[in-house]
Every structure is written in C-alpha cells, then in structure tokens.
C-alpha cells in the first residue's frame, strides 16, 4: 500500500463474498462503496483485478467516468 494512503480495515474494506459480479443489485457492500466514491468520500478505489470489481466492462467504464 502507498505510504500516503489512509485506509481503515473496518470502514474502507468491501468484500462481497459469494455474490456474483454480473449484477450489482445484491452487492450491498459494492453499492455502499460506489456511493461513498460518488459523494467524494473516496478519491480512488483499488481492486486486485478489474474482473473482481465488475464483470460488465461497459458498466465499469460508466462508473469510472
């Protein structure tokens, strides 16, 4: 992790275990993370792999924009 990043394991880590990445409807943690990013609470979102973030490439690009 970058030394200038502030990260709280209790409030800033989002895991949707056992939930499909094809739809965001049941991904409660994912939707909360996106709302915090949209509100400006987060400057960036880091994911291990793009396919872990979301399976729909077009929707991923819309969210990133």
C-alpha positions, 0 to 999 in steps of 0.5 A: 500500500502507498505510504500516503494512503489512509485506509481503515480495515473496518470502514474502507474494506468491501468484500462481497463474498459469494455474490456474483459480479454480473449484477450489482443489485445484491452487492450491498457492500459494492453499492455502499462503496460506489456511493461513498466514491460518488459523494467524494468520500473516496478519491480512488478505489483499488481492486486486485483485478478489474474482473473482481470489481465488475464483470460488465466492462461497459458498466465499469467504464460508466462508473469510472467516468 
